[in-house]
Amino acid sequence: MKLRFHRGPELAREPRRLPADLYKRLRRELHLHPEPSLFIAIRSMQYLAIADEEEVVFLDGMGDRHIELAWQNFQPQRCRTVGDPVPYECVYYDEQGRHTMRRLIREFDQALERLRRRQREGSANARVTPLGIRRS
């Protein structure tokens, strides 16, 4: 299955810092995930995060397939100690992005933790339940 998302013109870009523990957990999940992209549902905001080796993009789950903002250019090599926040760039593709960003770090952190717990419990994979419908 191939999914496509629309990325509009870049409206703004700003330097930011991601807490070190959140960055490490994200990298760990990417490393353990068998696919090149990791889908993370941020249910509290009705958003979807899609992470890969290069960036994390965020889509409003209630809208169409437009990327609202992205975290790019992570630079862990610029950290002096293991606990230093990791510099990155936040790129906005929608005016709503700045408002969304106010809650995103905290909510993304919680969503990533929920994903980790579900994987540890073995319930992260979808299952198909046969409905038993008979066709004549």
Helices and strands as residue ranges (DSSP letters): E 12-18, H 20-32, E 38-42, E 47-51, E 55-60, E 67-72, G 76-78, E 86-92, H 97-121
